[in-house]
């Protein structure tokens, strides 16, 4: 069974989708790299969130972030990457809820990033638009 690919979106919409996805990719690669080092701010924040100041855990999260982001950035695996990143961001939201972080700046940041991630993918991937059609 094959998906029917809808006609291409206008060029400005595709460019907007690529820019949105590019911003998400750059942010998450930077975030993953910070965890790979791991910088003191990373381990201190993890400790405040109740996970301990573990360099090993920080590096593991960095690897997960980078691998999922690379999957998202490659067109044939972009939907899988988006699904995995959605789970990752959901875990971040749950962690912030657990420690009662500020709602709009910390807790919902994962939601904002997820909306940007899926919005960018929707604008640049015809298969996703065929799977989830928005009717006029």
N, C-alpha and C positions, 0 to 999 in steps of 0.2 A: 504494500500500500504506500503510495507516495502522496505527499502534501501538494496541493495546488498552490503555486506561488502567485501571489497577487502582483499586479503591475507595480513597478518601481514607484516609490514616492518621489515627489519633486526634489530636485537637487538640494535646495536649501534645507529641507527636512532631513535628508541623508547626512548633510554636513553637520547639522545641529546634533544629530544622533552620534556622529563620530566624535564631536567635541565633548559632548556629555560623557560618553564612554571613556574618552581620553583623560578627562579630569578624574574620573573614578579610578582608572588604571594607575595614573601617576600618584594619586593620594595613597592607594593601597600598596603599591610597590614601595613608596617611601615609608609607610607605616611598617610593612614587613621587614624592610632593611633595618629600621630602628630596633626592631625586636631581635634581629639576628646578631647585632653587635654585642650584647644588649646595653643600651644606654641606661645610666642610673635613673633617669626619669621613668623609664619603662618598668624597671623592677620596683621602684618606689610606688608607682601607681598600681601595679599588680598587688603589692602588699596591702595598700589601702583598700583594694577591692576584695581582699580576703583570700587571695591565691598564693600568698607568700612571695618573697623576693627571689624566686628561682630563676637563675640564668637558663637552665635547661628548659623550663616551661616557656620562657620568653622566646628562646630560639625555636622551639617546636611550633609555637603560634606564628612566628615569623615565616617559617617554612610553609605552613598551611596557608597563610595569607598570600604568599608569593605564588605558590602552585595554583591555588584557586584563581588568582588574578590572571596568571598566564593562560589558564584554560579559558577564562572570560575574554581575553584579548585576541584569541585565535578564532576566526569565524566558524570553523567546523565544530568547535567545542564550546562556543560562547554561551549557549543555553545551559549546558551542564555547569560551566563556571559560574553563571548567574545564580543557579539553584544552590550551589555549594556556598557561594558568598552570602546569599540570603540567610542560610542557616548560621553562618559565622556571625553575621551582623545581628541576627536574632539573639544569639548568645551574649553578645556585647550589650544589647538592650536589657536583657534579663539581669545581667550583672549590675548594671547601673540602677535598675529598679530595686534590686536587693539591698544596695547600700544607700538608697534614697538620694541619688545624685540630682542636681537641678534638672528639671524636666526638659525644657526647651533647648538647653545648650549641650547637655551631656546624654541624658537618657534617650532623647529622640534623634540624636545625631545619626545613629545607625539606620533609622527610618529614612531620614533625608538622603543618606548615601544610597540606600536601597532603591528609593524612588528614582534617583539620578541614574543608577545602574540599569534598572529595568526600562526606564524611559529612553535612555540612549540605545539600548539593545532593540527596543521596539521600533525605533525610527530607522535603524540600520539593517534589520534582519527581516526579509520577506517571509520566511518560514514562521517566525513568531507572530507576525501580523496575520498570517493565514490561520494559525492556531487559535489566536485570540482576536477575532475581528471586532472592531468597534464600528457600529453602523451609524450612518448619518440620519 
